[in-house]
Amino acid sequence: MAKVKTSVYIDRELWRRFREYVRRKGGEVSEYLESVIEDAMFEDALVRELSDLIEEGSADEIDFEPVAPEGAR
């Protein structure tokens, strides 16, 4: 995967605490940020897809028969 160098402005103290947090976890800041970005994008995509299903009516109520647990009377 090709990497890109970027610059962002962030609160100095927050950045210091974040770097320390990642170090304690034994990770790399760049890898951790990539993971956070991917998670945020996945969550957004999931919400959009679920919203689309609801709007299309595909997420109607599910009809099922309850099943008693084994050993229950």
Buried (B, 14 or more C-beta within 10 A) or exposed (E): EEEEEEEEEEEEEEEEEBEEEBEEEEEEEEEBBEEEEEEEEEEEEEEEEEEEEEEEEEEEEEEEEEEEEEEEE
